[in-house]
Amino acid sequence: MERVQLASSAVTSAGYDAEAQILELEFSSGRVYRYEGVPRGTYEWLLRAPSKGGYVARMINDRYPYRDVTPPPPAATQDLAEALRASLRELQRRDG
């Protein structure tokens, strides 16, 4: 989902899928959360709110189901891929 950058110290970007009513927020911590069932008006008010973090705390958190969709750090992905390759090499060595 494409997100727009926000002028906020708490919420760095926000994206919205109007058809699915999904709001995606990236926080300054780097965590990304996807909220479901969010009306378009809630997203539009977020964009206009002077305090994005305050608006999220009052109008979004604890009102909509959400899940963490933060992508893994690149190093962790590479480490996992290398671990899987090493495991396969070990299996081939034992079987071969």
Backbone bond lengths (Angstrom), bond angles and torsions (degrees), N, CA, C in turn:
res aa  C-N    CA-C-N  psi(-1)  N-CA   C-N-CA  omega(-1)  CA-C   N-CA-C  phi
1 M - - - 1.455 - - 1.528 108.03 -
2 E 1.291 115.61 134.77 1.467 120.46 178.80 1.521 109.23 -79.89
3 R 1.329 115.42 132.96 1.464 120.68 -179.47 1.526 109.76 -116.29
4 V 1.340 115.33 152.57 1.463 121.31 174.81 1.525 108.05 -101.49
5 Q 1.316 116.58 145.36 1.457 121.96 178.10 1.526 109.33 -73.17
6 L 1.322 116.00 141.53 1.461 121.43 179.44 1.524 110.07 -116.46
7 A 1.313 115.55 145.70 1.467 120.99 175.37 1.524 106.88 -84.89
8 S 1.324 115.87 86.44 1.461 121.17 -175.95 1.518 108.86 -155.56
9 S 1.311 115.86 145.67 1.466 118.95 176.00 1.531 111.35 -84.69
10 A 1.326 117.30 -14.19 1.472 120.77 -177.80 1.521 113.01 -103.78
11 V 1.330 117.59 -42.60 1.462 122.48 -176.28 1.520 107.63 -117.10
12 T 1.328 117.01 113.38 1.467 119.59 -173.48 1.519 113.70 -86.59
13 S 1.352 117.75 -28.14 1.463 119.45 178.15 1.519 110.22 -155.23
14 A 1.352 114.40 158.54 1.460 121.00 179.31 1.516 109.16 -143.34
15 G 1.328 115.63 141.99 1.457 121.49 174.90 1.508 108.58 -133.57
16 Y 1.334 115.55 155.52 1.459 118.98 -177.83 1.519 110.23 -143.84
17 D 1.325 115.54 134.21 1.460 123.13 173.41 1.521 106.18 -109.55
18 A 1.332 116.65 104.30 1.461 121.52 -174.78 1.526 112.13 -65.73
19 E 1.311 117.25 -38.56 1.465 120.33 -178.46 1.528 111.65 -64.56
20 A 1.337 116.58 -43.37 1.464 121.34 -178.76 1.531 112.63 -90.59
21 Q 1.321 117.30 -8.28 1.468 123.76 -175.75 1.527 111.38 54.74
22 I 1.327 114.64 49.70 1.464 121.11 179.53 1.527 108.94 -114.20
23 L 1.323 115.27 128.78 1.456 123.07 176.59 1.520 107.97 -109.90
24 E 1.324 116.19 129.53 1.461 120.55 178.24 1.521 108.23 -117.44
25 L 1.327 116.27 127.17 1.459 121.63 -178.39 1.518 110.07 -122.59
26 E 1.327 115.55 134.49 1.459 121.60 172.25 1.522 107.43 -108.11
27 F 1.329 115.34 126.60 1.454 120.82 -178.13 1.525 110.82 -97.57
28 S 1.315 116.20 163.93 1.468 121.05 -178.09 1.522 111.90 -61.32
29 S 1.313 117.43 -20.72 1.471 121.69 176.89 1.526 111.64 -71.98
30 G 1.342 116.62 -14.51 1.455 121.21 -176.23 1.515 112.83 98.45
31 R 1.332 117.51 -10.56 1.467 121.37 179.17 1.522 109.61 -73.20
32 V 1.337 116.31 144.42 1.463 122.67 178.06 1.523 107.56 -122.73
33 Y 1.330 115.90 127.77 1.463 121.69 -179.52 1.521 109.47 -122.14
34 R 1.325 115.74 141.61 1.461 122.81 178.55 1.526 108.12 -113.82
35 Y 1.335 115.64 120.19 1.468 123.55 -178.54 1.528 108.80 -103.22
36 E 1.329 116.93 137.80 1.464 122.05 -177.23 1.523 111.56 -107.51
37 G 1.341 115.20 149.26 1.463 121.11 176.17 1.512 114.27 73.43
38 V 1.327 116.52 26.11 1.471 121.02 -177.33 1.530 109.19 -89.37
39 P 1.337 118.14 121.08 1.468 120.38 178.50 1.529 111.08 -65.00
40 R 1.319 115.26 150.87 1.464 120.98 -179.93 1.532 112.15 -55.84
41 G 1.329 116.28 -38.41 1.463 120.42 -179.36 1.522 112.45 -60.69
42 T 1.317 117.22 -35.33 1.464 120.93 178.27 1.526 110.14 -63.70
43 Y 1.333 116.14 -42.33 1.472 120.85 177.11 1.529 110.33 -64.04
44 E 1.327 116.78 -45.03 1.470 120.26 -178.85 1.526 111.53 -63.13
45 W 1.341 117.15 -38.44 1.462 120.00 176.65 1.525 111.04 -66.54
46 L 1.322 116.57 -36.80 1.468 119.81 176.81 1.523 110.31 -57.89
47 L 1.316 116.57 -45.30 1.464 120.27 -179.12 1.524 112.12 -61.97
48 R 1.330 117.73 -30.89 1.467 121.74 -178.69 1.524 113.80 -92.24
49 A 1.310 117.89 -14.53 1.469 120.97 -174.93 1.528 111.01 -64.93
50 P 1.326 117.81 134.52 1.461 120.05 178.31 1.527 112.24 -66.66
51 S 1.327 117.55 -31.78 1.464 121.89 177.59 1.530 108.05 -118.27
52 K 1.328 115.93 98.87 1.474 120.63 -177.67 1.534 111.01 -62.53
53 G 1.322 116.61 -44.85 1.456 120.30 -179.80 1.514 112.34 -62.61
54 G 1.318 116.64 -40.84 1.458 121.22 178.05 1.524 111.27 -65.32
55 Y 1.328 116.29 -40.92 1.461 120.35 179.04 1.531 110.57 -64.18
56 V 1.332 116.65 -43.86 1.469 120.44 178.59 1.528 109.68 -60.72
57 A 1.319 116.77 -44.04 1.466 120.63 -178.97 1.528 111.76 -62.80
58 R 1.320 117.00 -40.41 1.474 120.89 -176.27 1.522 114.09 -83.94
59 M 1.339 117.15 -38.19 1.463 119.72 -167.74 1.540 115.48 -113.36
60 I 1.334 117.03 -8.98 1.471 118.38 -176.04 1.527 111.95 -122.71
61 N 1.333 117.08 -53.37 1.471 119.46 178.63 1.526 109.78 -57.58
62 D 1.301 116.37 141.73 1.471 123.78 178.50 1.523 114.00 65.40
63 R 1.328 118.07 6.84 1.471 120.64 177.08 1.524 111.91 -112.72
64 Y 1.327 116.65 -25.07 1.460 121.03 -176.28 1.523 109.51 -130.44
65 P 1.335 116.86 141.94 1.466 118.30 175.84 1.522 109.44 -66.45
66 Y 1.319 115.97 145.21 1.462 119.47 -177.80 1.521 109.86 -145.46
67 R 1.336 114.00 165.62 1.463 120.46 173.74 1.516 108.71 -145.62
68 D 1.297 114.51 153.26 1.456 122.54 179.59 1.533 107.79 -80.21
69 V 1.329 117.64 121.49 1.465 122.15 179.11 1.528 110.63 -119.86
70 T 1.330 116.00 25.45 1.457 120.92 -179.51 1.525 109.61 -61.61
71 P 1.343 117.34 125.17 1.466 118.12 177.74 1.524 110.51 -68.61
72 P 1.338 116.71 148.18 1.467 118.56 178.53 1.521 110.18 -66.56
73 P 1.317 117.51 151.53 1.469 119.49 177.25 1.528 109.69 -63.26
74 P 1.318 118.14 146.88 1.466 121.09 -177.84 1.527 113.33 -54.06
75 A 1.310 118.60 -39.86 1.466 121.04 -178.57 1.517 110.57 -63.20
76 A 1.323 117.47 -40.25 1.466 120.77 -179.63 1.515 110.34 -65.08
77 T 1.332 117.23 -39.01 1.457 121.20 178.41 1.518 110.09 -64.95
78 Q 1.317 117.39 -42.74 1.458 121.02 179.16 1.526 110.49 -66.54
79 D 1.327 117.73 -40.98 1.458 121.34 178.74 1.522 111.10 -61.39
80 L 1.326 116.95 -41.95 1.452 121.25 179.17 1.520 110.45 -65.05
81 A 1.320 116.94 -44.68 1.464 120.77 179.28 1.527 110.45 -61.45
82 E 1.312 117.32 -42.97 1.466 120.06 178.93 1.520 111.27 -66.27
83 A 1.320 117.81 -38.56 1.460 121.11 177.72 1.524 110.85 -63.00
84 L 1.321 117.14 -39.75 1.463 120.74 177.88 1.528 110.92 -66.54
85 R 1.331 117.04 -42.05 1.477 120.04 177.61 1.525 110.80 -62.27
86 A 1.334 116.58 -42.91 1.470 120.11 179.12 1.518 110.77 -63.11
87 S 1.320 117.07 -39.34 1.458 121.08 178.66 1.522 110.89 -63.80
88 L 1.314 116.27 -42.59 1.471 119.95 177.62 1.524 111.56 -64.14
89 R 1.328 117.01 -41.19 1.471 120.29 178.01 1.526 110.33 -61.19
90 E 1.327 116.92 -41.63 1.470 121.08 179.47 1.523 110.73 -64.20
91 L 1.319 116.99 -42.53 1.478 120.35 177.49 1.524 111.10 -62.79
92 Q 1.315 116.64 -42.46 1.477 119.81 179.33 1.522 110.89 -66.03
93 R 1.323 117.35 -37.86 1.472 121.42 179.29 1.518 109.96 -63.45
94 R 1.342 117.02 -43.09 1.451 120.99 -179.51 1.526 112.70 -67.85
95 D 1.336 115.37 -38.76 1.468 120.17 -177.59 1.524 112.49 -82.21
96 G 1.317 117.34 -20.24 1.462 121.27 -172.68 1.453 113.10 -94.88
